[in-house]
C-alpha cells in the first residue's frame, strides 16, 4: 500500500538552506535501513528554491522523491503581479498544495477560488493536494465535507483519482496558541467520511502537528494514506525518522 509523505516548508529556507536540507534528506534516505519503495515523498519548498532543488533530485536517482509547490494562481498567465502559474510550476513540480488553512485565513481564499485552482492544476498535469479542515474542535464534519464537495465543483468524477486531500484540523496545528492534540482514531473517522464523499477514489492524508513522536499512530490506520508535515520537515534528521516510520507501515 502506497503512502504519501508531503513536506510543506512554508516560508522558510533561502536557496542555500534549501540545498543543504534536501542534501540532508537524500543522505538520510541513502542510509535508511527500511524498504521505502512504497513511499511518495513530496517536497514543497518556497518557489525560489524549486530551480535549486530540482536538479539535485533529478541527479539523486530516487524516483520516490517529487517536488510540489505551495500554491498557484487560477489563471495560466496574465497581468497578475506577484503570482505564479501552473504553466511555470510544471517545469519543476508534479504536485501543488491548495487551500491550506493559512491561505484561507490570511489571504481569504474560499472554496470557489480553490476549485478554480484545482481545475487549472489538473489541466496542467499537476496533482492538487487540497487541504480541508475545521478551525474549531467539535465542529460538525459536514462543514469539512462541504469543503470537499465545493473544491471539487470543477472536477469530473473520472478525475477524482488525480486529486489528493489532506485533512488538516486547524485546532491541532502547532502554531495555534490553544492547540489540542488530534487523536489518530478521530482523524481516521473524518478521513473515512472524506473518502466516502469522493467514492473512495481520492487518497486522503492527515496534517496537523505531525512529527516523529506521533506519526506511527496515524499511519497505523490503513485508511490514512499518508501525512502532510510542516515544521518537522525542516529538520533533515527529524524528517528521516518520519520517513522510516511511515515506510514501516507502507506494506
Buried (B, 14 or more C-beta within 10 A) or exposed (E): EEBBBBBBBBEBBEBEBBBEBBBBBBEBBEEBEEEBEBBBBBBBBBBEBBEBBBEBBEEBEBEBBBBBBBBBBBBEEEEEEEBBBBBBBBEBBBBBBBBBBBBBEEEEBEBEBBBBBBBBBBEBEBBBBBBBBBBEBEBEEEEBBBBBBBBBEBBEEEBBBBBBBBBBBBBBBEEBEEBEEBEBEBBBEBBBBBBEBBEBEBBBBBBBBBBBEBBBBBBEBEEBBBBBBBBBBBBBEBBBBBBBBBBBBBE
